[in-house]
Amino acid sequence: KRKTAFGSVGRRIPYRILHVINQDGESLGNMHRAEALKLMDQHDLKLVLLRENVEPPVYRLMTGQQIHEEQMKRAQKKKSSAKPGMVQKELSFSSTIAKNDLGTKTKQIAQWIEKKHHVKITIRQAKDSNTDMFTLFDQILETVSDKATYVSKPKVTKEGVSTCILRHMSDKELKVYQKMEKQKNSTEKKDEDQKSNELHQ
């Protein structure tokens, strides 16, 4: 059953008896629908359905501002919970992947990240290969590090197979990343300036 959006029910109340809560959150007890509507009009408030599957259903008198704030809160909560529309793409390859093939795959990953998809990467350790799969994961992340981060860090799922999931960074994370990069670059520049000064002395 679809949850109705949180908001004013206007005058459309299918129940005869309601349990009403005022705008301060205090219970006014059970009352007839007509009485609740009269209160709503008198105080210029709106009626919002809080709980439908109880007897009698619970309605609350709220100001437009209160409804707006509650809607914002709910939207934020929904946003922070798992997104049902999240697309997860998958890529898998061997640890002996050729450099140019890896380049192609990283380009593909970057495109998916741009579209805000999650990307699951699986690397299979080839028999005669001693490539460190975690180093490979780091190399891949390095190429998209200005926009991606790990949802789940690289881990060995079964012998010879490692996996990780990447996602697009949030605006907040991007700001932090850019700030850190700036600091890193200015520190490196200072070091270089210092070195060249020492050379000239």
URVENFEN-V728087 format. One record per residue. N is the residue number from 1. SS is DSSP state (@ for helix, = for strand, . for the rest). D_CENTER is the distance of its C-alpha to the mean C-alpha in Angstrom with 2 decimals. Layout:
n: {N | N}
ss: {SS | SS}
d_center: {D_CENTER | D_CENTER}
//
This chain:
n: {1 | 2 | 3 | 4 | 5 | 6 | 7 | 8 | 9 | 10 | 11 | 12 | 13 | 14 | 15 | 16 | 17 | 18 | 19 | 20 | 21 | 22 | 23 | 24 | 25 | 26 | 27 | 28 | 29 | 30 | 31 | 32 | 33 | 34 | 35 | 36 | 37 | 38 | 39 | 40 | 41 | 42 | 43 | 44 | 45 | 46 | 47 | 48 | 49 | 50 | 51 | 52 | 53 | 54 | 55 | 56 | 57 | 58 | 59 | 60 | 61 | 62 | 63 | 64 | 65 | 66 | 67 | 68 | 69 | 70 | 71 | 72 | 73 | 74 | 75 | 76 | 77 | 78 | 79 | 80 | 81 | 82 | 83 | 84 | 85 | 86 | 87 | 88 | 89 | 90 | 91 | 92 | 93 | 94 | 95 | 96 | 97 | 98 | 99 | 100 | 101 | 102 | 103 | 104 | 105 | 106 | 107 | 108 | 109 | 110 | 111 | 112 | 113 | 114 | 115 | 116 | 117 | 118 | 119 | 120 | 121 | 122 | 123 | 124 | 125 | 126 | 127 | 128 | 129 | 130 | 131 | 132 | 133 | 134 | 135 | 136 | 137 | 138 | 139 | 140 | 141 | 142 | 143 | 144 | 145 | 146 | 147 | 148 | 149 | 150 | 151 | 152 | 153 | 154 | 155 | 156 | 157 | 158 | 159 | 160 | 161 | 162 | 163 | 164 | 165 | 166 | 167 | 168 | 169 | 170 | 171 | 172 | 173 | 174 | 175 | 176 | 177 | 178 | 179 | 180 | 181 | 182 | 183 | 184 | 185 | 186 | 187 | 188 | 189 | 190 | 191 | 192 | 193 | 194 | 195 | 196 | 197 | 198 | 199 | 200 | 201}
ss: {. | . | . | . | . | . | . | = | . | . | . | . | . | . | . | . | = | = | = | = | = | . | . | . | . | . | = | = | = | = | = | = | @ | @ | @ | @ | @ | @ | @ | @ | @ | @ | . | . | . | = | = | = | = | = | = | . | . | . | . | . | . | = | = | = | = | = | . | @ | @ | @ | @ | @ | @ | @ | @ | @ | @ | @ | @ | @ | @ | @ | @ | @ | . | . | . | . | . | . | . | = | = | = | = | = | = | = | . | . | . | . | @ | @ | @ | @ | @ | @ | @ | @ | @ | @ | @ | @ | @ | @ | @ | @ | . | . | . | = | = | = | = | = | = | = | . | . | . | . | . | . | . | . | @ | @ | @ | @ | @ | @ | @ | @ | @ | @ | @ | . | . | . | . | = | = | = | = | = | = | = | = | = | = | = | . | . | = | = | = | = | = | = | = | = | . | . | @ | @ | @ | @ | @ | @ | @ | @ | @ | @ | @ | @ | @ | @ | @ | @ | @ | @ | @ | @ | @ | @ | @ | @ | @ | @ | @ | @ | @ | @ | .}
d_center: {24.85 | 22.39 | 21.33 | 22.82 | 20.83 | 21.43 | 24.23 | 27.99 | 30.10 | 32.94 | 36.22 | 35.10 | 35.64 | 36.92 | 38.01 | 41.32 | 40.56 | 37.34 | 36.20 | 35.31 | 33.36 | 34.01 | 31.67 | 32.07 | 30.84 | 34.42 | 35.85 | 38.66 | 39.57 | 40.33 | 41.79 | 42.82 | 40.48 | 43.02 | 43.01 | 39.20 | 39.40 | 42.28 | 40.29 | 37.38 | 39.87 | 41.82 | 38.90 | 37.07 | 33.96 | 31.75 | 31.51 | 28.18 | 28.09 | 26.43 | 27.72 | 29.54 | 30.52 | 32.83 | 36.43 | 36.79 | 33.34 | 31.75 | 31.35 | 30.51 | 32.06 | 29.60 | 29.80 | 27.82 | 26.03 | 25.09 | 23.74 | 21.68 | 20.22 | 19.48 | 17.81 | 15.56 | 14.79 | 14.10 | 11.88 | 9.74 | 9.90 | 9.15 | 5.97 | 4.92 | 6.86 | 6.89 | 7.18 | 10.93 | 11.39 | 9.67 | 12.72 | 13.80 | 16.85 | 19.42 | 22.11 | 24.88 | 27.94 | 30.70 | 31.02 | 34.09 | 32.23 | 34.16 | 32.86 | 32.79 | 31.02 | 28.33 | 28.10 | 27.67 | 24.92 | 23.01 | 23.42 | 21.99 | 18.93 | 18.50 | 18.81 | 16.17 | 13.70 | 14.81 | 13.94 | 10.28 | 11.46 | 11.16 | 14.71 | 16.74 | 19.89 | 22.95 | 26.06 | 29.40 | 31.98 | 35.14 | 38.35 | 40.16 | 37.21 | 36.57 | 33.46 | 30.91 | 27.82 | 25.60 | 27.22 | 26.38 | 22.65 | 22.89 | 24.81 | 22.21 | 19.37 | 21.89 | 22.28 | 18.63 | 17.96 | 17.67 | 14.39 | 13.14 | 12.54 | 12.94 | 10.62 | 14.05 | 17.02 | 20.19 | 22.26 | 25.46 | 25.00 | 28.71 | 31.70 | 31.37 | 27.85 | 24.73 | 21.17 | 17.78 | 14.38 | 12.93 | 9.73 | 9.53 | 9.18 | 7.47 | 10.56 | 11.24 | 11.43 | 13.52 | 15.79 | 16.43 | 17.17 | 19.50 | 21.20 | 21.90 | 23.24 | 25.48 | 26.84 | 27.43 | 29.26 | 31.37 | 32.31 | 33.33 | 35.29 | 37.06 | 38.00 | 39.38 | 41.33 | 42.70 | 43.80 | 45.52 | 47.21 | 48.52 | 49.83 | 51.68 | 53.28}
//
